[in-house]
Amino acid sequence: MTESATGLTLYTPEGRPYRFDPGALCLELLPTGGPGPLARYEVLDTPDGLYAWVAASRLAPGPPLAVEEDDLPAVRRLRDALHGLAAARAHTRPLPAGDVAVVNEAAAAAPLVELLTAQGGRAWAPGATVAGLLSTVARDATALFTGPYGHRVRECGAHDCHLLFVDTSRPGRRRWCSMERCGNREKVRAYRGRTAS
């Protein structure tokens, strides 16, 4: 899994920001929209949406990419396949063969190439492509699902939140997408339930 700055800034329906760290690059792609009811959150319908995701992801500072409208269906296809795989793993269902094929197809391309700068930071080799970006994300998914945390993919425990994350906590008991959002909401709900009687 690619490591660097982690976590995304997401927004509640009321517009309040909160931090969400799904624990892996491949899972960072999921809040950008998705199949079915997740389509209302779609942001990968323009090149600017993909640029914004790359800049906010753990790839930051992102590689200079030239994104065309024609590149976006492949990005959404990989994202939707990752959603299917993560949801299957979170609910202990078999991995959907079609989604596995999409990830493997993307992973077969050459990935983005990370370089070390003289200052000890990260840079990206010239010539970065959307196919390289997708390969990097797909390879991260392969590392996640086959690695030591592959069985720790979870769905947020809040009744109205379906964000997926990998639980990297030592005890393996993370329940919420974010304590700042769903964890606190559930604590308040439980407190009100206890004091209502």
C-alpha positions in Angstrom: 0.0 0.0 0.0 1.3 3.5 -0.8 2.1 5.5 2.3 2.3 9.3 2.7 -0.1 11.8 4.1 -3.3 10.0 4.9 -6.9 10.8 5.1 -9.4 12.8 3.1 -11.6 15.8 4.0 -15.2 14.8 3.5 -18.3 16.8 4.2 -21.5 16.0 6.1 -24.9 16.7 4.3 -25.0 19.9 6.3 -21.6 20.9 4.9 -19.4 20.4 7.9 -15.9 19.0 7.1 -14.5 15.9 8.8 -11.4 13.7 8.3 -11.8 10.2 7.0 -8.8 7.9 6.7 -9.8 4.7 4.9 -6.3 3.2 5.5 -5.4 2.5 1.9 -5.0 4.4 -1.4 -7.5 2.1 -3.2 -10.2 2.8 -0.6 -9.6 6.6 -0.9 -11.1 6.4 -4.4 -14.4 5.1 -3.1 -15.9 8.3 -1.7 -15.8 9.8 -5.2 -19.1 8.2 -6.2 -20.0 4.8 -7.3 -22.7 2.5 -8.6 -26.4 2.7 -7.8 -27.3 5.2 -5.0 -23.6 6.3 -4.7 -23.9 7.9 -8.1 -25.3 11.1 -6.4 -21.8 11.6 -5.0 -20.1 11.4 -8.4 -17.1 13.7 -8.8 -15.2 11.8 -11.4 -17.3 13.1 -14.3 -14.8 15.8 -15.3 -11.0 15.8 -15.5 -11.0 18.5 -12.7 -12.7 15.9 -10.4 -9.9 13.5 -11.0 -7.2 16.1 -10.5 -8.8 17.1 -7.2 -8.9 13.5 -6.0 -5.3 13.0 -6.8 -4.3 16.2 -5.0 -6.3 15.1 -1.9 -5.2 11.5 -1.9 -2.1 9.9 -0.3 -0.5 10.4 -3.7 0.0 14.1 -2.9 1.8 15.8 -4.3 0.2 14.1 -7.2 2.0 13.4 -10.5 1.4 15.8 -13.3 -1.3 14.0 -15.4 -2.9 14.9 -18.6 -6.5 13.8 -18.2 -9.0 13.6 -21.0 -12.8 13.0 -20.8 -12.2 9.7 -22.5 -10.0 8.6 -19.5 -12.8 9.0 -17.0 -14.9 5.8 -17.7 -11.9 3.6 -17.0 -11.3 5.4 -13.7 -15.0 5.0 -12.7 -14.9 1.4 -13.8 -12.0 0.6 -11.5 -13.5 2.6 -8.6 -16.8 0.7 -8.9 -14.9 -2.6 -9.0 -13.0 -1.6 -5.9 -16.2 -0.8 -4.2 -17.6 -4.2 -5.0 -14.5 -6.0 -3.7 -14.3 -3.9 -0.5 -18.0 -4.4 0.2 -17.7 -8.1 -0.4 -14.7 -8.3 1.9 -16.4 -6.2 4.6 -19.4 -8.6 4.6 -17.4 -11.8 4.2 -18.8 -12.6 0.8 -16.8 -14.1 -2.1 -14.9 -11.5 -4.2 -16.9 -10.9 -7.4 -15.0 -12.4 -10.3 -15.8 -9.5 -12.6 -14.5 -6.9 -10.2 -11.3 -9.0 -9.7 -10.8 -9.0 -13.5 -11.2 -5.2 -13.6 -8.5 -4.8 -10.9 -6.1 -7.2 -12.6 -6.5 -5.6 -15.9 -5.7 -2.2 -14.5 -2.8 -3.6 -12.5 -1.2 -5.1 -15.6 -0.2 -1.6 -16.9 3.0 0.1 -15.8 2.4 2.0 -12.5 3.4 5.5 -11.6 7.1 5.7 -10.7 8.0 7.4 -7.4 11.3 9.2 -7.1 13.3 10.3 -4.1 14.2 14.0 -4.1 17.5 15.3 -2.7 15.5 16.7 0.2 14.2 13.3 1.1 10.7 13.9 -0.3 8.7 12.2 -3.0 8.5 13.2 -6.6 7.0 11.5 -9.7 8.8 10.4 -12.8 7.8 12.4 -15.9 5.3 10.9 -18.3 2.7 9.9 -15.7 -0.5 8.6 -17.4 -4.0 7.8 -16.2 -3.3 4.2 -17.0 -0.3 4.4 -14.7 -2.5 6.0 -12.0 -5.0 3.2 -12.3 -2.3 0.6 -12.2 -0.9 2.1 -9.0 -4.4 2.1 -7.4 -5.1 -1.5 -8.5 -1.7 -2.7 -7.2 -2.5 -1.1 -3.9 -5.8 -3.0 -3.9 -4.0 -6.3 -4.6 -1.6 -5.5 -1.7 -4.5 -4.7 0.6 -6.7 -7.7 -0.2 -3.8 -10.2 -0.1 -2.0 -8.7 2.8 -2.2 -8.9 6.6 -5.1 -6.5 6.7 -7.2 -8.0 3.9 -9.6 -9.5 6.4 -10.0 -6.2 8.2 -11.9 -4.2 5.6 -15.0 -2.8 7.3 -18.1 -0.8 6.6 -18.9 2.1 9.0 -21.1 0.9 11.9 -23.4 3.9 11.7 -26.9 3.0 10.4 -26.8 5.7 7.7 -23.1 5.6 6.6 -21.6 3.1 4.2 -18.0 4.3 4.0 -15.5 1.4 3.7 -12.1 1.4 5.4 -9.4 -1.0 6.5 -9.1 -1.3 10.2 -5.4 -0.9 11.0 -5.9 -0.4 14.7 -3.9 -2.7 16.9 -6.9 -4.4 18.6 -8.9 -4.5 15.3 -12.0 -3.0 16.7 -12.5 0.2 14.7 -16.3 0.6 14.0 -16.7 4.1 12.6 -15.5 5.8 9.4 -14.6 8.7 11.7 -15.0 9.3 15.4 -15.4 13.0 14.5 -18.5 12.2 12.6 -20.2 8.8 12.9 -18.5 7.8 16.2 -19.7 11.0 17.9 -23.2 10.7 16.4 -23.6 7.2 17.7 -22.3 8.1 21.1 -24.8 10.9 21.4 -27.6 8.6 20.1 -26.7 5.9 22.7 -26.5 8.5 25.5 -29.9 9.9 24.6 -31.3 6.3 24.6 -30.0 5.6 28.0 -31.2 8.9 29.6 -34.6 8.9 27.9 -36.1 6.3 30.3 
